[in-house]
Amino acid sequence: MSPEPSPTPVAPRGTDVIHNIGYRKYDGPRLGRAYARRSLFLQTLRGAYGLGRAGKSKVLPMILFAVMALPAGIIVAVAVTTGADELPVGYAEYAVQLQFVIALFVAAVAPQAVSLDLRFKTIPLYFSRPIERSDYVAAKAAALAAALFVFIASPVVILYAGALLAKLDFVDQTGGFVQGVVFSALYALVYGGVGLAAAALTPRRGFGVAAIIAVLTIPYMLVNALQSIATEQDSDAGGWLGAASPGTLLTGVQEKFFGGDSLFAGAVELSDAQGAVYLLLLAGLIAGSYALLLRRYGKAGL
């Protein structure tokens, strides 16, 4: 027979100790939902540019920012050196010319904003605080739109500063600058909403990047090809075809309402009716993207 295990020694009665490890109730101010929303907004905005994160997280956003701003710096240098009478690129037109760079930036930062929370299941931790699901969506959407606005509007500021240095007409340049800033905000709302909605569909960052690039580039290239065919066949369908992708919608609105040149194949110019439809579709894209986000984060078991 195996020997019986020896009994566990028991401390003599009267020597038990209760340790105070310092837990106590929080007696400070409770800042509530507004503070939580603001904190989440700032965290997401900083994260879009890699601030507060590892050095490698800053590389891609900063490279893309440099690529976005460098042509504006070159345009300014040429305008000042040659004494040009006007800038070769309009303030609103600049963003359309570089929309592939903007799409890459969205693909780089939108999954970072939401996919990691889904992948590592930290969403319930946010909702354990005094914050609603709608607060989370609002903070994330606002932060990505703000990051995109900075990304798109910074070259507009550079162009405006260069125009003033080149002593171009102050009134004309200021009007164009205001149009460029407003268009930058519209661009940020559209691409930010579409990009965030696509990224929130999957917890895998790579899948989110691929989905955003596909949504923002493939329809744009397809519409451009169809517009070229319509132009060769002397068809008037080019303007209506432009309503089929976010990029071409913004391209048309830039030409119709923000004083830019037509960048459609065949230099198609929009009618008043087409311009109104484009604006309605852009408003629908912004509202629809936000509604999809609310629906996505309204599900249980995130």
C-alpha positions in Angstrom: 0.0 0.0 0.0 1.2 3.5 -0.8 1.8 5.7 2.2 -0.8 8.3 3.0 0.0 11.9 2.2 1.1 13.9 5.1 -1.5 16.5 6.2 -1.0 20.1 5.2 0.3 22.0 8.2 -2.2 24.5 9.6 -1.1 27.8 11.0 -1.7 28.2 14.7 -4.9 30.0 15.5 -4.5 33.7 16.0 -1.7 34.2 13.4 -3.9 34.8 10.3 -3.4 38.2 8.7 -5.6 40.2 6.4 -3.4 42.2 4.0 -4.6 45.7 2.8 -3.4 45.9 -0.8 -4.7 49.4 -1.4 -8.0 48.9 -3.3 -10.4 51.7 -2.6 -13.3 53.4 -4.3 -12.7 56.1 -6.9 -13.7 59.5 -5.4 -12.5 61.8 -8.2 -14.6 63.5 -10.9 -16.5 61.3 -13.4 -15.9 62.9 -16.8 -18.7 60.9 -18.6 -19.4 60.1 -22.3 -18.2 63.4 -23.8 -14.7 62.9 -22.4 -14.7 59.3 -23.5 -15.7 60.3 -27.0 -13.0 63.0 -27.1 -10.3 60.6 -25.9 -11.2 58.0 -28.5 -11.3 60.6 -31.2 -7.8 61.9 -30.3 -6.4 58.4 -29.9 -7.7 57.4 -33.4 -6.5 60.7 -35.0 -3.0 60.3 -33.6 -2.9 56.7 -34.5 -3.7 57.5 -38.2 -0.3 59.1 -38.4 1.5 56.7 -36.1 1.8 59.1 -33.3 2.1 57.4 -29.9 3.0 54.1 -31.6 6.1 52.3 -32.7 8.4 54.0 -35.2 7.5 51.6 -38.1 3.9 52.7 -37.7 4.8 56.2 -38.7 6.7 55.3 -41.9 3.9 54.6 -44.4 1.6 57.5 -43.3 4.4 60.0 -43.4 5.7 58.7 -46.8 2.2 59.1 -48.3 1.9 62.5 -46.7 5.1 63.6 -48.3 4.0 62.2 -51.7 0.8 64.1 -51.4 2.4 67.4 -50.5 5.6 67.3 -52.7 3.9 68.2 -56.0 2.3 71.2 -54.4 5.7 72.4 -53.2 7.1 71.9 -56.7 4.2 73.8 -58.3 4.8 76.7 -55.8 8.5 76.8 -56.5 8.0 76.9 -60.3 5.3 79.6 -59.9 7.4 81.8 -57.7 10.6 81.3 -59.8 8.9 81.9 -63.2 6.5 84.7 -62.1 3.5 82.8 -63.4 0.2 84.6 -63.8 -1.8 81.6 -62.2 -1.2 78.2 -60.7 -1.2 75.4 -63.2 -3.5 73.3 -61.0 -6.7 74.4 -59.3 -7.1 74.1 -55.5 -9.9 71.5 -55.7 -8.5 69.9 -58.8 -5.3 69.0 -57.0 -7.0 66.4 -54.8 -8.6 64.7 -57.8 -5.3 64.5 -59.6 -3.8 62.6 -56.6 -6.8 60.5 -55.6 -4.9 57.3 -55.9 -2.5 58.5 -53.2 -5.6 59.4 -51.1 -7.0 55.9 -51.6 -3.7 54.4 -50.5 -3.8 56.5 -47.3 -7.3 55.5 -46.5 -6.4 51.8 -47.1 -3.4 52.2 -44.7 -5.1 54.0 -41.8 -8.8 52.9 -41.8 -8.1 49.2 -40.9 -5.8 50.4 -38.2 -8.7 52.5 -36.7 -11.2 49.6 -36.4 -9.8 46.2 -37.4 -7.5 45.7 -34.5 -10.3 46.4 -32.0 -12.3 43.7 -33.7 -9.5 41.2 -34.0 -8.4 41.4 -30.4 -12.0 41.7 -29.1 -11.4 44.9 -27.2 -14.8 46.4 -28.3 -16.5 45.1 -25.1 -13.9 47.0 -23.0 -14.9 50.2 -24.6 -18.6 49.5 -24.0 -17.9 48.7 -20.4 -17.2 52.4 -19.9 -19.9 55.2 -20.0 -19.9 55.1 -23.8 -22.5 53.9 -26.2 -21.9 52.1 -29.5 -23.0 55.2 -31.4 -20.3 57.1 -29.5 -17.7 54.7 -30.7 -18.8 55.0 -34.3 -19.1 58.8 -34.2 -15.6 59.1 -32.6 -14.0 56.7 -35.1 -15.7 58.3 -38.2 -14.9 61.8 -37.1 -11.2 61.0 -36.4 -10.7 59.3 -39.7 -12.4 62.2 -41.5 -10.2 64.7 -39.6 -7.0 62.7 -40.5 -8.0 62.7 -44.2 -8.9 66.4 -44.1 -5.4 67.2 -42.8 -3.9 64.9 -45.5 -5.9 66.5 -48.4 -6.0 70.1 -47.2 -2.3 70.5 -46.4 -1.3 70.8 -50.1 -4.1 73.3 -50.6 -2.5 75.5 -47.9 0.9 75.1 -49.5 -0.6 76.1 -52.9 -2.3 79.2 -51.3 0.9 80.3 -49.6 2.8 79.9 -52.8 0.2 81.9 -54.7 0.6 84.7 -52.2 4.4 84.6 -52.4 4.1 84.7 -56.2 1.9 87.9 -55.8 -1.1 86.4 -57.7 -4.4 88.1 -57.4 -5.4 87.9 -53.7 -9.2 87.8 -54.2 -9.1 85.1 -56.8 -6.6 83.0 -54.9 -8.6 83.3 -51.6 -11.8 82.3 -53.4 -10.1 79.3 -54.9 -8.5 78.4 -51.5 -11.9 78.4 -49.8 -13.3 76.2 -52.5 -10.3 73.8 -52.1 -10.8 73.6 -48.3 -14.5 72.9 -48.6 -13.8 70.3 -51.3 -11.2 68.7 -49.1 -13.7 68.4 -46.3 -16.3 66.8 -48.7 -13.6 64.4 -50.0 -12.6 63.4 -46.4 -16.2 62.7 -45.5 -16.8 60.5 -48.5 -13.6 58.5 -48.6 -13.4 58.3 -44.8 -16.9 56.9 -44.5 -16.5 54.4 -47.4 -13.1 53.3 -46.1 -14.2 52.9 -42.5 -17.3 50.9 -43.5 -15.2 48.5 -45.6 -12.6 48.1 -42.9 -15.2 47.3 -40.2 -16.4 44.3 -42.1 -13.4 42.2 -41.2 -11.1 41.9 -38.2 -8.2 41.0 -40.6 -6.2 44.2 -41.4 -5.0 42.7 -44.7 -8.5 42.0 -45.9 -9.6 45.5 -44.9 -6.7 47.0 -46.9 -7.7 44.9 -50.0 -11.4 45.7 -49.6 -10.7 49.5 -49.4 -8.4 49.5 -52.4 -10.9 47.5 -54.4 -13.9 49.7 -53.5 -12.1 53.0 -54.2 -10.0 52.1 -57.3 -11.7 49.3 -59.4 -15.0 51.1 -60.0 -13.1 54.3 -60.7 -11.0 52.7 -63.4 -14.0 50.8 -64.9 -16.0 54.0 -65.1 -13.1 55.8 -66.8 -12.8 53.0 -69.4 -16.6 53.2 -70.1 -16.5 56.9 -70.4 -13.7 56.7 -73.0 -15.8 54.2 -75.0 -18.8 56.5 -74.8 -16.7 59.4 -76.0 -15.4 57.5 -78.9 -19.0 56.6 -79.9 -20.2 60.2 -79.5 -22.5 59.1 -76.7 -23.8 61.5 -74.0 -23.7 58.8 -71.4 -20.3 59.8 -70.0 -21.8 62.2 -67.4 -24.2 59.7 -66.1 -21.6 56.9 -66.0 -19.5 59.1 -63.7 -22.2 58.5 -61.0 -21.1 54.9 -60.6 -18.0 55.3 -58.3 -17.0 57.5 -55.4 -14.0 58.8 -57.2 -15.8 59.9 -60.4 -18.6 61.4 -58.3 -16.0 63.7 -56.6 -14.4 64.4 -59.9 -17.6 65.6 -61.4 -18.6 67.7 -58.4 -15.1 69.3 -58.5 -15.7 70.4 -62.1 -19.3 71.5 -61.6 -19.3 73.3 -58.2 -15.6 74.1 -57.3 -14.3 75.8 -60.4 -12.1 73.0 -61.7 -11.5 71.7 -65.2 -13.3 68.5 -66.3 -11.1 65.5 -65.8 -13.5 63.0 -67.3 -12.5 61.2 -70.5 -13.4 63.4 -73.4 -13.6 66.4 -71.0 -17.3 65.6 -70.4 -19.0 68.5 -68.6 -22.0 67.9 -66.4 -25.4 69.4 -66.8 -27.2 71.1 -63.9 -29.4 68.0 -63.5 -26.4 65.7 -63.4 -24.6 68.0 -60.9 -27.6 67.8 -58.6 -27.7 64.0 -58.9 -24.0 63.8 -58.1 -24.5 65.9 -54.9 -27.4 63.7 -53.8 -25.4 60.6 -54.4 -22.5 61.9 -52.4 -24.8 62.8 -49.5 -26.2 59.3 -49.8 -22.7 57.7 -49.7 -21.8 59.6 -46.5 -25.1 58.8 -44.8 -25.2 55.2 -46.0 -21.6 54.6 -44.8 -22.4 55.9 -41.4 -25.6 53.8 -41.2 -23.6 50.7 -42.1 -21.2 51.4 -39.3 -24.0 51.9 -36.8 -25.5 48.6 -38.0 -22.2 46.8 -37.8 -21.5 47.9 -34.2 -25.1 47.4 -33.2 -24.6 43.7 -33.4 -24.1 41.7 -30.2 -21.1 39.5 -29.8 -18.5 41.8 -31.5 
